[in-house]
Amino acid sequence: MLFEYDPETGTLYRKLSGEPVGSPNARGHLLVSIDGDKFYVHHIVWHMFHNKPGLGGSCITHVNRNPSDNSIHNLKRRRKQWLSRR
């Protein structure tokens, strides 16, 4: 595993350096680059806890609508249809 996670703060760290990861995109979601590909930090956190491959017809949302709050209790898997009804 490339990362360590602090559930108290919701911060994801690079295992080797101990540095926090993630740069905000235009909507405030944190992105991290792995081998030239970009990934959402909240997706990595979700998969670290739930160990399920792929999201299928779902996505991960932030319960409190703060896209930089990646604490596990703030992340929820939802159907994509739910998002279109908001």
Order of alpha helices (4+ residues) and beta strands (2+ residues): beta-beta-beta-beta-beta-alpha-beta-beta-alpha
